[in-house]
């Protein structure tokens, strides 16, 4: 089968040429590491995959900068005049737990997870660029006095965070697999949790 | 699954699948039809009941969560001073038009007054906005909540 051998050889030559020209995507992580030794990693690159997740509607809807939660993939304002309340759990007769249970209620299309509530106002992320988002995340006066290790535990294990990857019927899950998100968080911590420069807003 | 709870002060037990909404159990299994079905999606408030004193939408409350809880419905609202004051104020001001939403309105009003004895307009709006009324009785509801607060302050409401 000489024609098959010729075809295979041609394919290898073509593939090698493509790798030289545009880079081998299949070995992207190793190529990135190789580049890192000669080219500085762009400032903020370590935080970008984290910022994308934090800015997804599953996270941002309950991390508003104001006093009203949002709902849905289009981040519309929560109906029924739902507001933050004094303890981030709503007002009497309109507490989050008035409707939200510890698990999704798919028949009623009501999302749910344990201790469903708004993030504190100091953890409102709307309108922040990556710089301010990272700064807010790390600042213990704003993040509930959490160390980086405690933050890592929060994003890795808190069932309210994990809900973002199991949001029930009618809502998009966070596209980044949760394990990848945790890995990215670990990598950011290992890099010294750098604050990205101002002006960048990483999204999916 | 056998689930035991207290309904309006009476020990109650039902055999139901865990995800059966409390509203279904109340109306279809126990015949307590004072609590109304409105939307079935926790959007209108017609099915509001109290679970351990807190307002809850019964249509989105699987019965498994009722285990060992104290459930109170419109049929048992008058057992408390706050509930009695709400019912008295509702009758005094003739709040009701068609009436379908009013059991839920009364349950939310009682939950509000249990937490805030003298709610102002803003507080009433914040706490009652999850209870819709297609007849538009909102002005009378707001007035009745304030009247119930007065009744309680005067030592009424039983």
Interface residues (C-beta under 8 A of the other chain):
Chain A: X79 X80 X81 X82 X83 X91 X92 X93 X94 X95 X97 X98 X99 X101 X102 X105 X107 X108 X109 X110
Chain B: X19 X21 X40 X41 X42 X43 X45 X48 X54 X55 X56 X57 X59 X60 X61 X62 X65 X108 X109 X111 X112 X114 X115 X116 X123 X125 X126 X127 X128 X129 X130
